[in-house]
Amino acid sequence: MRELLEFLVLSLTSPVLLLLLLLLLLLVLDLLLLLLLLLLLLLLLVLDLLLLLLLLLLLVLDLLLLLLLLLLVLDLLLLLVLDLL
């Protein structure tokens, strides 16, 4: 029993096992970092889509303003023609 206990203590403190545990820890940290980067990319994608929708809305509003300006010019031209008559 004592020999088995000594073997377990020596095997648990062996450099190879410690190196394997360190590699496992690095792998877990790497996976967590990868997950964090993936979440950040997803957040950037959502923000990019929101910005695209906002730009589309601004484009529609600009077109409406341009249409109103055109109607105003046509109205002024009509008033000018009616005034000349």
PyMOL Python script that loads the backbone (N, CA, C, O; Angstrom):
from pymol import cmd

cmd.read_pdbstr("""\
ATOM      1  N   MET A   1       0.825  -1.196   0.000  1.00  0.00           N
ATOM      2  CA  MET A   1       0.000   0.000   0.000  1.00  0.00           C
ATOM      3  C   MET A   1       0.865   1.255   0.000  1.00  0.00           C
ATOM      4  O   MET A   1       0.581   2.227  -0.700  1.00  0.00           O
ATOM      5  N   ARG A   2       1.920   1.211   0.797  1.00  0.00           N
ATOM      6  CA  ARG A   2       2.800   2.373   0.870  1.00  0.00           C
ATOM      7  C   ARG A   2       3.523   2.599  -0.458  1.00  0.00           C
ATOM      8  O   ARG A   2       3.734   3.738  -0.873  1.00  0.00           O
ATOM      9  N   GLU A   3       3.893   1.519  -1.109  1.00  0.00           N
ATOM     10  CA  GLU A   3       4.563   1.634  -2.409  1.00  0.00           C
ATOM     11  C   GLU A   3       3.615   2.219  -3.459  1.00  0.00           C
ATOM     12  O   GLU A   3       4.022   3.011  -4.309  1.00  0.00           O
ATOM     13  N   LEU A   4       2.374   1.822  -3.385  1.00  0.00           N
ATOM     14  CA  LEU A   4       1.384   2.371  -4.315  1.00  0.00           C
ATOM     15  C   LEU A   4       1.185   3.869  -4.072  1.00  0.00           C
ATOM     16  O   LEU A   4       1.074   4.652  -5.015  1.00  0.00           O
ATOM     17  N   LEU A   5       1.142   4.251  -2.801  1.00  0.00           N
ATOM     18  CA  LEU A   5       0.992   5.665  -2.464  1.00  0.00           C
ATOM     19  C   LEU A   5       2.205   6.474  -2.930  1.00  0.00           C
ATOM     20  O   LEU A   5       2.051   7.579  -3.451  1.00  0.00           O
ATOM     21  N   GLU A   6       3.391   5.936  -2.748  1.00  0.00           N
ATOM     22  CA  GLU A   6       4.600   6.618  -3.217  1.00  0.00           C
ATOM     23  C   GLU A   6       4.602   6.733  -4.738  1.00  0.00           C
ATOM     24  O   GLU A   6       5.004   7.756  -5.293  1.00  0.00           O
ATOM     25  N   PHE A   7       4.155   5.686  -5.395  1.00  0.00           N
ATOM     26  CA  PHE A   7       4.088   5.715  -6.856  1.00  0.00           C
ATOM     27  C   PHE A   7       3.105   6.784  -7.344  1.00  0.00           C
ATOM     28  O   PHE A   7       3.379   7.501  -8.307  1.00  0.00           O
ATOM     29  N   LEU A   8       1.971   6.878  -6.674  1.00  0.00           N
ATOM     30  CA  LEU A   8       0.987   7.887  -7.060  1.00  0.00           C
ATOM     31  C   LEU A   8       1.506   9.304  -6.824  1.00  0.00           C
ATOM     32  O   LEU A   8       1.309  10.188  -7.657  1.00  0.00           O
ATOM     33  N   VAL A   9       2.165   9.515  -5.693  1.00  0.00           N
ATOM     34  CA  VAL A   9       2.714  10.841  -5.395  1.00  0.00           C
ATOM     35  C   VAL A   9       3.793  11.207  -6.404  1.00  0.00           C
ATOM     36  O   VAL A   9       3.845  12.340  -6.881  1.00  0.00           O
ATOM     37  N   LEU A  10       4.645  10.257  -6.724  1.00  0.00           N
ATOM     38  CA  LEU A  10       5.705  10.526  -7.695  1.00  0.00           C
ATOM     39  C   LEU A  10       5.134  10.739  -9.098  1.00  0.00           C
ATOM     40  O   LEU A  10       5.620  11.582  -9.852  1.00  0.00           O
ATOM     41  N   SER A  11       4.122   9.984  -9.433  1.00  0.00           N
ATOM     42  CA  SER A  11       3.549  10.136 -10.774  1.00  0.00           C
ATOM     43  C   SER A  11       2.756  11.437 -10.894  1.00  0.00           C
ATOM     44  O   SER A  11       2.719  12.047 -11.963  1.00  0.00           O
ATOM     45  N   LEU A  12       2.124  11.861  -9.802  1.00  0.00           N
ATOM     46  CA  LEU A  12       1.376  13.115  -9.857  1.00  0.00           C
ATOM     47  C   LEU A  12       2.290  14.335  -9.882  1.00  0.00           C
ATOM     48  O   LEU A  12       1.899  15.392 -10.378  1.00  0.00           O
ATOM     49  N   THR A  13       3.473  14.199  -9.365  1.00  0.00           N
ATOM     50  CA  THR A  13       4.407  15.328  -9.365  1.00  0.00           C
ATOM     51  C   THR A  13       5.440  15.209 -10.476  1.00  0.00           C
ATOM     52  O   THR A  13       6.422  15.951 -10.487  1.00  0.00           O
ATOM     53  N   SER A  14       5.240  14.317 -11.378  1.00  0.00           N
ATOM     54  CA  SER A  14       6.212  14.170 -12.469  1.00  0.00           C
ATOM     55  C   SER A  14       6.106  15.363 -13.422  1.00  0.00           C
ATOM     56  O   SER A  14       5.024  15.920 -13.606  1.00  0.00           O
ATOM     57  N   PRO A  15       7.203  15.741 -14.010  1.00  0.00           N
ATOM     58  CA  PRO A  15       7.192  16.898 -14.927  1.00  0.00           C
ATOM     59  C   PRO A  15       6.304  16.678 -16.154  1.00  0.00           C
ATOM     60  O   PRO A  15       5.723  17.624 -16.684  1.00  0.00           O
ATOM     61  N   VAL A  16       6.206  15.441 -16.595  1.00  0.00           N
ATOM     62  CA  VAL A  16       5.384  15.166 -17.775  1.00  0.00           C
ATOM     63  C   VAL A  16       3.913  15.431 -17.461  1.00  0.00           C
ATOM     64  O   VAL A  16       3.196  16.031 -18.262  1.00  0.00           O
ATOM     65  N   LEU A  17       3.476  14.982 -16.298  1.00  0.00           N
ATOM     66  CA  LEU A  17       2.084  15.205 -15.928  1.00  0.00           C
ATOM     67  C   LEU A  17       1.810  16.687 -15.691  1.00  0.00           C
ATOM     68  O   LEU A  17       0.754  17.199 -16.061  1.00  0.00           O
ATOM     69  N   LEU A  18       2.753  17.357 -15.082  1.00  0.00           N
ATOM     70  CA  LEU A  18       2.584  18.797 -14.887  1.00  0.00           C
ATOM     71  C   LEU A  18       2.537  19.540 -16.223  1.00  0.00           C
ATOM     72  O   LEU A  18       1.775  20.491 -16.393  1.00  0.00           O
ATOM     73  N   LEU A  19       3.352  19.093 -17.150  1.00  0.00           N
ATOM     74  CA  LEU A  19       3.337  19.693 -18.476  1.00  0.00           C
ATOM     75  C   LEU A  19       2.007  19.431 -19.179  1.00  0.00           C
ATOM     76  O   LEU A  19       1.471  20.312 -19.851  1.00  0.00           O
ATOM     77  N   LEU A  20       1.484  18.235 -19.026  1.00  0.00           N
ATOM     78  CA  LEU A  20       0.186  17.916 -19.621  1.00  0.00           C
ATOM     79  C   LEU A  20      -0.937  18.742 -18.993  1.00  0.00           C
ATOM     80  O   LEU A  20      -1.839  19.206 -19.691  1.00  0.00           O
ATOM     81  N   LEU A  21      -0.878  18.919 -17.689  1.00  0.00           N
ATOM     82  CA  LEU A  21      -1.878  19.760 -17.034  1.00  0.00           C
ATOM     83  C   LEU A  21      -1.774  21.214 -17.489  1.00  0.00           C
ATOM     84  O   LEU A  21      -2.784  21.892 -17.676  1.00  0.00           O
ATOM     85  N   LEU A  22      -0.560  21.674 -17.662  1.00  0.00           N
ATOM     86  CA  LEU A  22      -0.356  23.031 -18.156  1.00  0.00           C
ATOM     87  C   LEU A  22      -0.886  23.183 -19.578  1.00  0.00           C
ATOM     88  O   LEU A  22      -1.511  24.190 -19.910  1.00  0.00           O
ATOM     89  N   LEU A  23      -0.637  22.186 -20.410  1.00  0.00           N
ATOM     90  CA  LEU A  23      -1.158  22.226 -21.777  1.00  0.00           C
ATOM     91  C   LEU A  23      -2.680  22.185 -21.797  1.00  0.00           C
ATOM     92  O   LEU A  23      -3.315  22.843 -22.621  1.00  0.00           O
ATOM     93  N   LEU A  24      -3.254  21.420 -20.899  1.00  0.00           N
ATOM     94  CA  LEU A  24      -4.711  21.377 -20.810  1.00  0.00           C
ATOM     95  C   LEU A  24      -5.269  22.735 -20.367  1.00  0.00           C
ATOM     96  O   LEU A  24      -6.281  23.200 -20.894  1.00  0.00           O
ATOM     97  N   LEU A  25      -4.616  23.349 -19.419  1.00  0.00           N
ATOM     98  CA  LEU A  25      -5.029  24.677 -18.978  1.00  0.00           C
ATOM     99  C   LEU A  25      -4.910  25.699 -20.107  1.00  0.00           C
ATOM    100  O   LEU A  25      -5.792  26.539 -20.283  1.00  0.00           O
ATOM    101  N   LEU A  26      -3.828  25.626 -20.864  1.00  0.00           N
ATOM    102  CA  LEU A  26      -3.663  26.532 -22.000  1.00  0.00           C
ATOM    103  C   LEU A  26      -4.718  26.290 -23.071  1.00  0.00           C
ATOM    104  O   LEU A  26      -5.195  27.233 -23.702  1.00  0.00           O
ATOM    105  N   LEU A  27      -5.074  25.053 -23.271  1.00  0.00           N
ATOM    106  CA  LEU A  27      -6.119  24.736 -24.239  1.00  0.00           C
ATOM    107  C   LEU A  27      -7.467  25.305 -23.802  1.00  0.00           C
ATOM    108  O   LEU A  27      -8.208  25.857 -24.615  1.00  0.00           O
ATOM    109  N   VAL A  28      -7.773  25.167 -22.529  1.00  0.00           N
ATOM    110  CA  VAL A  28      -9.033  25.722 -22.017  1.00  0.00           C
ATOM    111  C   VAL A  28      -9.038  27.244 -22.137  1.00  0.00           C
ATOM    112  O   VAL A  28     -10.041  27.834 -22.538  1.00  0.00           O
ATOM    113  N   LEU A  29      -7.930  27.873 -21.793  1.00  0.00           N
ATOM    114  CA  LEU A  29      -7.848  29.333 -21.923  1.00  0.00           C
ATOM    115  C   LEU A  29      -7.941  29.770 -23.382  1.00  0.00           C
ATOM    116  O   LEU A  29      -8.554  30.791 -23.693  1.00  0.00           O
ATOM    117  N   ASP A  30      -7.338  29.004 -24.257  1.00  0.00           N
ATOM    118  CA  ASP A  30      -7.415  29.305 -25.680  1.00  0.00           C
ATOM    119  C   ASP A  30      -8.849  29.181 -26.188  1.00  0.00           C
ATOM    120  O   ASP A  30      -9.301  30.010 -26.978  1.00  0.00           O
ATOM    121  N   LEU A  31      -9.551  28.172 -25.750  1.00  0.00           N
ATOM    122  CA  LEU A  31     -10.947  28.008 -26.157  1.00  0.00           C
ATOM    123  C   LEU A  31     -11.828  29.125 -25.607  1.00  0.00           C
ATOM    124  O   LEU A  31     -12.733  29.600 -26.293  1.00  0.00           O
ATOM    125  N   LEU A  32     -11.566  29.540 -24.383  1.00  0.00           N
ATOM    126  CA  LEU A  32     -12.324  30.661 -23.817  1.00  0.00           C
ATOM    127  C   LEU A  32     -12.052  31.957 -24.575  1.00  0.00           C
ATOM    128  O   LEU A  32     -12.963  32.749 -24.817  1.00  0.00           O
ATOM    129  N   LEU A  33     -10.809  32.160 -24.939  1.00  0.00           N
ATOM    130  CA  LEU A  33     -10.462  33.347 -25.714  1.00  0.00           C
ATOM    131  C   LEU A  33     -11.098  33.301 -27.096  1.00  0.00           C
ATOM    132  O   LEU A  33     -11.569  34.321 -27.601  1.00  0.00           O
ATOM    133  N   LEU A  34     -11.113  32.144 -27.696  1.00  0.00           N
ATOM    134  CA  LEU A  34     -11.759  31.980 -28.995  1.00  0.00           C
ATOM    135  C   LEU A  34     -13.257  32.246 -28.905  1.00  0.00           C
ATOM    136  O   LEU A  34     -13.833  32.873 -29.793  1.00  0.00           O
ATOM    137  N   LEU A  35     -13.878  31.777 -27.850  1.00  0.00           N
ATOM    138  CA  LEU A  35     -15.302  32.036 -27.639  1.00  0.00           C
ATOM    139  C   LEU A  35     -15.562  33.527 -27.438  1.00  0.00           C
ATOM    140  O   LEU A  35     -16.534  34.070 -27.963  1.00  0.00           O
ATOM    141  N   LEU A  36     -14.702  34.175 -26.687  1.00  0.00           N
ATOM    142  CA  LEU A  36     -14.838  35.614 -26.480  1.00  0.00           C
ATOM    143  C   LEU A  36     -14.689  36.379 -27.791  1.00  0.00           C
ATOM    144  O   LEU A  36     -15.444  37.314 -28.055  1.00  0.00           O
ATOM    145  N   LEU A  37     -13.725  35.987 -28.607  1.00  0.00           N
ATOM    146  CA  LEU A  37     -13.550  36.644 -29.900  1.00  0.00           C
ATOM    147  C   LEU A  37     -14.738  36.397 -30.814  1.00  0.00           C
ATOM    148  O   LEU A  37     -15.138  37.285 -31.566  1.00  0.00           O
ATOM    149  N   LEU A  38     -15.294  35.217 -30.757  1.00  0.00           N
ATOM    150  CA  LEU A  38     -16.476  34.908 -31.554  1.00  0.00           C
ATOM    151  C   LEU A  38     -17.667  35.759 -31.119  1.00  0.00           C
ATOM    152  O   LEU A  38     -18.420  36.256 -31.956  1.00  0.00           O
ATOM    153  N   LEU A  39     -17.833  35.923 -29.821  1.00  0.00           N
ATOM    154  CA  LEU A  39     -18.912  36.786 -29.325  1.00  0.00           C
ATOM    155  C   LEU A  39     -18.699  38.246 -29.728  1.00  0.00           C
ATOM    156  O   LEU A  39     -19.653  38.951 -30.057  1.00  0.00           O
ATOM    157  N   LEU A  40     -17.454  38.689 -29.701  1.00  0.00           N
ATOM    158  CA  LEU A  40     -17.165  40.057 -30.129  1.00  0.00           C
ATOM    159  C   LEU A  40     -17.445  40.245 -31.615  1.00  0.00           C
ATOM    160  O   LEU A  40     -17.967  41.282 -32.027  1.00  0.00           O
ATOM    161  N   LEU A  41     -17.101  39.248 -32.415  1.00  0.00           N
ATOM    162  CA  LEU A  41     -17.398  39.330 -33.842  1.00  0.00           C
ATOM    163  C   LEU A  41     -18.896  39.343 -34.101  1.00  0.00           C
ATOM    164  O   LEU A  41     -19.374  40.051 -34.988  1.00  0.00           O
ATOM    165  N   LEU A  42     -19.623  38.570 -33.335  1.00  0.00           N
ATOM    166  CA  LEU A  42     -21.078  38.563 -33.470  1.00  0.00           C
ATOM    167  C   LEU A  42     -21.665  39.923 -33.086  1.00  0.00           C
ATOM    168  O   LEU A  42     -22.575  40.424 -33.747  1.00  0.00           O
ATOM    169  N   LEU A  43     -21.147  40.501 -32.034  1.00  0.00           N
ATOM    170  CA  LEU A  43     -21.594  41.831 -31.621  1.00  0.00           C
ATOM    171  C   LEU A  43     -21.276  42.874 -32.690  1.00  0.00           C
ATOM    172  O   LEU A  43     -22.097  43.747 -32.972  1.00  0.00           O
ATOM    173  N   LEU A  44     -20.093  42.783 -33.281  1.00  0.00           N
ATOM    174  CA  LEU A  44     -19.739  43.714 -34.348  1.00  0.00           C
ATOM    175  C   LEU A  44     -20.626  43.532 -35.568  1.00  0.00           C
ATOM    176  O   LEU A  44     -20.979  44.504 -36.235  1.00  0.00           O
ATOM    177  N   LEU A  45     -20.982  42.305 -35.856  1.00  0.00           N
ATOM    178  CA  LEU A  45     -21.879  42.047 -36.980  1.00  0.00           C
ATOM    179  C   LEU A  45     -23.256  42.655 -36.737  1.00  0.00           C
ATOM    180  O   LEU A  45     -23.842  43.253 -37.639  1.00  0.00           O
ATOM    181  N   VAL A  46     -23.767  42.502 -35.530  1.00  0.00           N
ATOM    182  CA  VAL A  46     -25.074  43.084 -35.199  1.00  0.00           C
ATOM    183  C   VAL A  46     -25.011  44.608 -35.268  1.00  0.00           C
ATOM    184  O   VAL A  46     -25.919  45.246 -35.801  1.00  0.00           O
ATOM    185  N   LEU A  47     -23.952  45.183 -34.735  1.00  0.00           N
ATOM    186  CA  LEU A  47     -23.811  46.643 -34.793  1.00  0.00           C
ATOM    187  C   LEU A  47     -23.660  47.132 -36.229  1.00  0.00           C
ATOM    188  O   LEU A  47     -24.172  48.192 -36.586  1.00  0.00           O
ATOM    189  N   ASP A  48     -22.966  46.369 -37.037  1.00  0.00           N
ATOM    190  CA  ASP A  48     -22.812  46.718 -38.440  1.00  0.00           C
ATOM    191  C   ASP A  48     -24.153  46.673 -39.169  1.00  0.00           C
ATOM    192  O   ASP A  48     -24.441  47.539 -39.996  1.00  0.00           O
ATOM    193  N   LEU A  49     -24.956  45.689 -38.872  1.00  0.00           N
ATOM    194  CA  LEU A  49     -26.281  45.609 -39.490  1.00  0.00           C
ATOM    195  C   LEU A  49     -27.181  46.760 -39.039  1.00  0.00           C
ATOM    196  O   LEU A  49     -27.942  47.309 -39.836  1.00  0.00           O
ATOM    197  N   LEU A  50     -27.090  47.116 -37.772  1.00  0.00           N
ATOM    198  CA  LEU A  50     -27.864  48.263 -37.292  1.00  0.00           C
ATOM    199  C   LEU A  50     -27.423  49.562 -37.966  1.00  0.00           C
ATOM    200  O   LEU A  50     -28.248  50.412 -38.299  1.00  0.00           O
ATOM    201  N   LEU A  51     -26.138  49.700 -38.159  1.00  0.00           N
ATOM    202  CA  LEU A  51     -25.630  50.885 -38.842  1.00  0.00           C
ATOM    203  C   LEU A  51     -26.083  50.911 -40.300  1.00  0.00           C
ATOM    204  O   LEU A  51     -26.408  51.970 -40.836  1.00  0.00           O
ATOM    205  N   LEU A  52     -26.102  49.761 -40.925  1.00  0.00           N
ATOM    206  CA  LEU A  52     -26.581  49.679 -42.301  1.00  0.00           C
ATOM    207  C   LEU A  52     -28.060  50.048 -42.397  1.00  0.00           C
ATOM    208  O   LEU A  52     -28.469  50.742 -43.328  1.00  0.00           O
ATOM    209  N   LEU A  53     -28.852  49.590 -41.446  1.00  0.00           N
ATOM    210  CA  LEU A  53     -30.271  49.971 -41.431  1.00  0.00           C
ATOM    211  C   LEU A  53     -30.450  51.470 -41.204  1.00  0.00           C
ATOM    212  O   LEU A  53     -31.324  52.097 -41.804  1.00  0.00           O
ATOM    213  N   LEU A  54     -29.635  52.027 -40.351  1.00  0.00           N
ATOM    214  CA  LEU A  54     -29.698  53.468 -40.114  1.00  0.00           C
ATOM    215  C   LEU A  54     -29.326  54.251 -41.368  1.00  0.00           C
ATOM    216  O   LEU A  54     -29.957  55.261 -41.679  1.00  0.00           O
ATOM    217  N   LEU A  55     -28.315  53.796 -42.082  1.00  0.00           N
ATOM    218  CA  LEU A  55     -27.935  54.465 -43.325  1.00  0.00           C
ATOM    219  C   LEU A  55     -29.027  54.339 -44.382  1.00  0.00           C
ATOM    220  O   LEU A  55     -29.268  55.273 -45.146  1.00  0.00           O
ATOM    221  N   LEU A  56     -29.673  53.206 -44.423  1.00  0.00           N
ATOM    222  CA  LEU A  56     -30.786  53.030 -45.353  1.00  0.00           C
ATOM    223  C   LEU A  56     -31.942  53.971 -45.012  1.00  0.00           C
ATOM    224  O   LEU A  56     -32.559  54.556 -45.902  1.00  0.00           O
ATOM    225  N   LEU A  57     -32.222  54.108 -43.741  1.00  0.00           N
ATOM    226  CA  LEU A  57     -33.261  55.043 -43.306  1.00  0.00           C
ATOM    227  C   LEU A  57     -32.895  56.480 -43.673  1.00  0.00           C
ATOM    228  O   LEU A  57     -33.751  57.248 -44.113  1.00  0.00           O
ATOM    229  N   LEU A  58     -31.643  56.840 -43.495  1.00  0.00           N
ATOM    230  CA  LEU A  58     -31.202  58.184 -43.880  1.00  0.00           C
ATOM    231  C   LEU A  58     -31.309  58.400 -45.384  1.00  0.00           C
ATOM    232  O   LEU A  58     -31.647  59.496 -45.832  1.00  0.00           O
ATOM    233  N   LEU A  59     -31.028  57.379 -46.150  1.00  0.00           N
ATOM    234  CA  LEU A  59     -31.163  57.487 -47.598  1.00  0.00           C
ATOM    235  C   LEU A  59     -32.619  57.710 -48.000  1.00  0.00           C
ATOM    236  O   LEU A  59     -32.907  58.528 -48.874  1.00  0.00           O
ATOM    237  N   VAL A  60     -33.522  56.992 -47.371  1.00  0.00           N
ATOM    238  CA  VAL A  60     -34.953  57.174 -47.659  1.00  0.00           C
ATOM    239  C   VAL A  60     -35.402  58.579 -47.264  1.00  0.00           C
ATOM    240  O   VAL A  60     -36.149  59.224 -48.000  1.00  0.00           O
ATOM    241  N   LEU A  61     -34.953  59.047 -46.115  1.00  0.00           N
ATOM    242  CA  LEU A  61     -35.311  60.410 -45.700  1.00  0.00           C
ATOM    243  C   LEU A  61     -34.732  61.464 -46.643  1.00  0.00           C
ATOM    244  O   LEU A  61     -35.383  62.472 -46.919  1.00  0.00           O
ATOM    245  N   ASP A  62     -33.531  61.242 -47.131  1.00  0.00           N
ATOM    246  CA  ASP A  62     -32.951  62.170 -48.099  1.00  0.00           C
ATOM    247  C   ASP A  62     -33.746  62.182 -49.399  1.00  0.00           C
ATOM    248  O   ASP A  62     -33.961  63.239 -49.992  1.00  0.00           O
ATOM    249  N   LEU A  63     -34.171  61.024 -49.831  1.00  0.00           N
ATOM    250  CA  LEU A  63     -34.982  60.970 -51.048  1.00  0.00           C
ATOM    251  C   LEU A  63     -36.325  61.668 -50.858  1.00  0.00           C
ATOM    252  O   LEU A  63     -36.820  62.330 -51.770  1.00  0.00           O
ATOM    253  N   LEU A  64     -36.904  61.520 -49.691  1.00  0.00           N
ATOM    254  CA  LEU A  64     -38.159  62.231 -49.418  1.00  0.00           C
ATOM    255  C   LEU A  64     -37.951  63.748 -49.390  1.00  0.00           C
ATOM    256  O   LEU A  64     -38.783  64.506 -49.888  1.00  0.00           O
ATOM    257  N   LEU A  65     -36.851  64.171 -48.812  1.00  0.00           N
ATOM    258  CA  LEU A  65     -36.549  65.606 -48.816  1.00  0.00           C
ATOM    259  C   LEU A  65     -36.319  66.127 -50.226  1.00  0.00           C
ATOM    260  O   LEU A  65     -36.747  67.230 -50.565  1.00  0.00           O
ATOM    261  N   LEU A  66     -35.652  65.342 -51.031  1.00  0.00           N
ATOM    262  CA  LEU A  66     -35.433  65.729 -52.419  1.00  0.00           C
ATOM    263  C   LEU A  66     -36.755  65.823 -53.180  1.00  0.00           C
ATOM    264  O   LEU A  66     -36.946  66.729 -53.992  1.00  0.00           O
ATOM    265  N   LEU A  67     -37.642  64.908 -52.923  1.00  0.00           N
ATOM    266  CA  LEU A  67     -38.966  64.945 -53.543  1.00  0.00           C
ATOM    267  C   LEU A  67     -39.753  66.181 -53.095  1.00  0.00           C
ATOM    268  O   LEU A  67     -40.414  66.827 -53.908  1.00  0.00           O
ATOM    269  N   LEU A  68     -39.681  66.500 -51.822  1.00  0.00           N
ATOM    270  CA  LEU A  68     -40.346  67.711 -51.335  1.00  0.00           C
ATOM    271  C   LEU A  68     -39.756  68.974 -51.953  1.00  0.00           C
ATOM    272  O   LEU A  68     -40.481  69.917 -52.272  1.00  0.00           O
ATOM    273  N   LEU A  69     -38.457  68.985 -52.118  1.00  0.00           N
ATOM    274  CA  LEU A  69     -37.814  70.133 -52.751  1.00  0.00           C
ATOM    275  C   LEU A  69     -38.240  70.259 -54.209  1.00  0.00           C
ATOM    276  O   LEU A  69     -38.478  71.364 -54.698  1.00  0.00           O
ATOM    277  N   LEU A  70     -38.334  69.148 -54.887  1.00  0.00           N
ATOM    278  CA  LEU A  70     -38.796  69.160 -56.272  1.00  0.00           C
ATOM    279  C   LEU A  70     -40.242  69.650 -56.367  1.00  0.00           C
ATOM    280  O   LEU A  70     -40.582  70.419 -57.266  1.00  0.00           O
ATOM    281  N   LEU A  71     -41.077  69.212 -55.453  1.00  0.00           N
ATOM    282  CA  LEU A  71     -42.461  69.695 -55.435  1.00  0.00           C
ATOM    283  C   LEU A  71     -42.530  71.189 -55.143  1.00  0.00           C
ATOM    284  O   LEU A  71     -43.365  71.897 -55.707  1.00  0.00           O
ATOM    285  N   LEU A  72     -41.674  71.656 -54.283  1.00  0.00           N
ATOM    286  CA  LEU A  72     -41.634  73.088 -53.989  1.00  0.00           C
ATOM    287  C   LEU A  72     -41.204  73.894 -55.210  1.00  0.00           C
ATOM    288  O   LEU A  72     -41.771  74.950 -55.490  1.00  0.00           O
ATOM    289  N   VAL A  73     -40.210  73.401 -55.931  1.00  0.00           N
ATOM    290  CA  VAL A  73     -39.759  74.092 -57.146  1.00  0.00           C
ATOM    291  C   VAL A  73     -40.865  74.092 -58.189  1.00  0.00           C
ATOM    292  O   VAL A  73     -41.096  75.106 -58.847  1.00  0.00           O
ATOM    293  N   LEU A  74     -41.546  72.969 -58.346  1.00  0.00           N
ATOM    294  CA  LEU A  74     -42.655  72.915 -59.302  1.00  0.00           C
ATOM    295  C   LEU A  74     -43.786  73.861 -58.896  1.00  0.00           C
ATOM    296  O   LEU A  74     -44.413  74.500 -59.742  1.00  0.00           O
ATOM    297  N   ASP A  75     -44.025  73.936 -57.626  1.00  0.00           N
ATOM    298  CA  ASP A  75     -45.048  74.857 -57.132  1.00  0.00           C
ATOM    299  C   ASP A  75     -44.662  76.308 -57.419  1.00  0.00           C
ATOM    300  O   ASP A  75     -45.501  77.107 -57.836  1.00  0.00           O
ATOM    301  N   LEU A  76     -43.408  76.642 -57.198  1.00  0.00           N
ATOM    302  CA  LEU A  76     -42.947  78.004 -57.486  1.00  0.00           C
ATOM    303  C   LEU A  76     -43.007  78.309 -58.977  1.00  0.00           C
ATOM    304  O   LEU A  76     -43.364  79.418 -59.373  1.00  0.00           O
ATOM    305  N   LEU A  77     -42.661  77.335 -59.796  1.00  0.00           N
ATOM    306  CA  LEU A  77     -42.765  77.542 -61.242  1.00  0.00           C
ATOM    307  C   LEU A  77     -44.215  77.731 -61.671  1.00  0.00           C
ATOM    308  O   LEU A  77     -44.513  78.566 -62.525  1.00  0.00           O
ATOM    309  N   LEU A  78     -45.096  76.969 -61.088  1.00  0.00           N
ATOM    310  CA  LEU A  78     -46.520  77.116 -61.395  1.00  0.00           C
ATOM    311  C   LEU A  78     -47.035  78.494 -60.966  1.00  0.00           C
ATOM    312  O   LEU A  78     -47.813  79.125 -61.682  1.00  0.00           O
ATOM    313  N   LEU A  79     -46.598  78.946 -59.810  1.00  0.00           N
ATOM    314  CA  LEU A  79     -46.989  80.286 -59.359  1.00  0.00           C
ATOM    315  C   LEU A  79     -46.432  81.368 -60.276  1.00  0.00           C
ATOM    316  O   LEU A  79     -47.096  82.368 -60.545  1.00  0.00           O
ATOM    317  N   LEU A  80     -45.217  81.160 -60.748  1.00  0.00           N
ATOM    318  CA  LEU A  80     -44.618  82.127 -61.664  1.00  0.00           C
ATOM    319  C   LEU A  80     -45.382  82.169 -62.985  1.00  0.00           C
ATOM    320  O   LEU A  80     -45.632  83.243 -63.533  1.00  0.00           O
ATOM    321  N   VAL A  81     -45.746  81.003 -63.487  1.00  0.00           N
ATOM    322  CA  VAL A  81     -46.504  80.948 -64.745  1.00  0.00           C
ATOM    323  C   VAL A  81     -47.876  81.574 -64.553  1.00  0.00           C
ATOM    324  O   VAL A  81     -48.340  82.318 -65.418  1.00  0.00           O
ATOM    325  N   LEU A  82     -48.522  81.292 -63.456  1.00  0.00           N
ATOM    326  CA  LEU A  82     -49.839  81.883 -63.199  1.00  0.00           C
ATOM    327  C   LEU A  82     -49.745  83.395 -63.002  1.00  0.00           C
ATOM    328  O   LEU A  82     -50.655  84.142 -63.363  1.00  0.00           O
ATOM    329  N   ASP A  83     -48.644  83.821 -62.431  1.00  0.00           N
ATOM    330  CA  ASP A  83     -48.453  85.250 -62.235  1.00  0.00           C
ATOM    331  C   ASP A  83     -48.229  85.960 -63.571  1.00  0.00           C
ATOM    332  O   ASP A  83     -48.664  87.097 -63.756  1.00  0.00           O
ATOM    333  N   LEU A  84     -47.561  85.297 -64.483  1.00  0.00           N
ATOM    334  CA  LEU A  84     -47.321  85.883 -65.795  1.00  0.00           C
ATOM    335  C   LEU A  84     -48.593  85.925 -66.631  1.00  0.00           C
ATOM    336  O   LEU A  84     -48.733  86.782 -67.504  1.00  0.00           O
ATOM    337  N   LEU A  85     -49.492  85.034 -66.380  1.00  0.00           N
ATOM    338  CA  LEU A  85     -50.754  85.039 -67.123  1.00  0.00           C
ATOM    339  C   LEU A  85     -51.641  86.099 -66.539  1.00  0.00           C
ATOM    340  O   LEU A  85     -52.764  86.290 -67.005  1.00  0.00           O
TER     341      LEU A  85
END
""", "prot")
cmd.dss("prot")
cmd.show_as("cartoon", "prot")
cmd.util.cbc("prot")
cmd.orient("prot")
